[in-house]
Amino acid sequence: MTDSTSTHPVLRTVRDALGNVFARVYLAVCAALVVWAVVVTLADNPDGSFAGVVPTLATAPVSLIMLVLPDHSSMLFVAIGLGALVNAVLIGWCARALSRGRGGSTPTG
């Protein structure tokens, strides 16, 4: 029913940014880190309680800000997910802006 010209500009920017390969690789790495942290935490390992720090730092600064959410284990996943999404959008936006800047320039000499 809707085409790409009628979508909200912010949603179009997010969709374009997440379409970038660098943003998708970052999201895949963050997902792998979360899976690793859950597996290490559930295993009988003395250092398992600190496993959640790794994905939290990988998705900083938004995940660190979101840690002030109510104290529940699901809020850690919300903070990491939101941090990963915001960082992926920024990575995709930067990669898109840099690749667009290269295309229009011509060498001088």
C-alpha positions in Angstrom: 0.0 0.0 0.0 2.8 2.4 0.7 5.8 3.0 -1.4 9.3 4.2 -0.4 8.5 7.9 -1.2 5.6 8.0 1.3 7.5 6.6 4.3 8.7 8.9 7.1 12.2 10.3 6.4 13.5 9.0 9.7 12.3 5.5 9.0 13.8 5.6 5.5 17.1 6.7 7.0 17.1 3.9 9.5 16.1 1.3 6.8 18.9 2.6 4.5 21.4 2.6 7.4 20.6 -1.0 8.5 20.9 -2.1 4.9 24.6 -1.5 5.0 26.9 -4.5 5.3 28.9 -2.9 8.1 25.8 -2.3 10.2 24.6 -5.9 9.6 28.0 -7.3 10.6 28.0 -5.2 13.7 24.6 -6.5 14.7 25.7 -10.1 14.0 28.7 -9.6 16.3 26.5 -8.1 19.0 24.1 -11.0 18.7 27.0 -13.5 19.0 28.3 -11.7 22.0 24.9 -11.9 23.7 24.6 -15.6 23.0 28.1 -16.2 24.3 27.3 -14.2 27.5 24.2 -16.3 28.1 26.0 -19.6 27.5 28.9 -18.6 29.8 26.5 -17.3 32.5 24.4 -20.5 32.5 27.5 -22.8 32.5 29.1 -23.7 35.8 31.9 -21.1 35.5 33.3 -18.9 38.2 33.7 -15.9 35.9 30.3 -16.3 34.4 28.8 -13.4 36.3 30.9 -10.9 34.4 30.0 -12.2 31.0 27.3 -9.6 30.5 29.9 -6.8 30.7 31.3 -7.7 27.2 28.1 -7.1 25.2 27.3 -4.1 27.3 30.6 -2.5 26.5 30.3 -3.5 22.8 27.0 -1.6 22.6 28.1 1.5 24.7 27.2 4.3 25.2 23.5 3.8 24.8 23.5 0.5 26.7 25.3 2.1 29.6 22.7 4.9 29.7 19.9 2.3 29.5 21.2 0.4 32.5 19.3 2.7 34.8 16.2 0.8 33.8 14.4 -1.2 36.6 16.4 -4.0 38.0 15.3 -7.0 36.0 17.4 -9.5 33.9 15.3 -8.7 30.8 16.3 -5.0 31.1 19.9 -6.0 30.3 18.8 -7.4 27.0 16.7 -4.3 26.3 19.7 -2.1 27.0 22.0 -4.2 24.8 19.5 -4.4 22.0 18.8 -0.7 21.9 22.5 0.1 22.1 23.3 -2.3 19.3 20.5 -0.8 17.1 21.5 2.8 17.7 25.2 2.0 17.0 24.3 0.0 13.9 22.3 2.9 12.5 25.2 5.3 13.2 27.6 2.9 11.5 25.4 2.5 8.5 24.8 6.2 8.2 28.6 6.9 8.4 29.4 4.3 5.9 26.8 5.6 3.5 27.9 9.2 3.9 31.6 8.2 3.3 30.8 6.1 0.2 28.6 8.9 -1.2 31.4 11.4 -0.7 33.8 9.3 -2.7 31.6 8.9 -5.7 31.3 12.6 -6.7 34.9 13.6 -6.5 37.3 13.6 -9.4 41.1 13.6 -9.1 42.8 16.9 -10.0 46.1 17.1 -11.6 
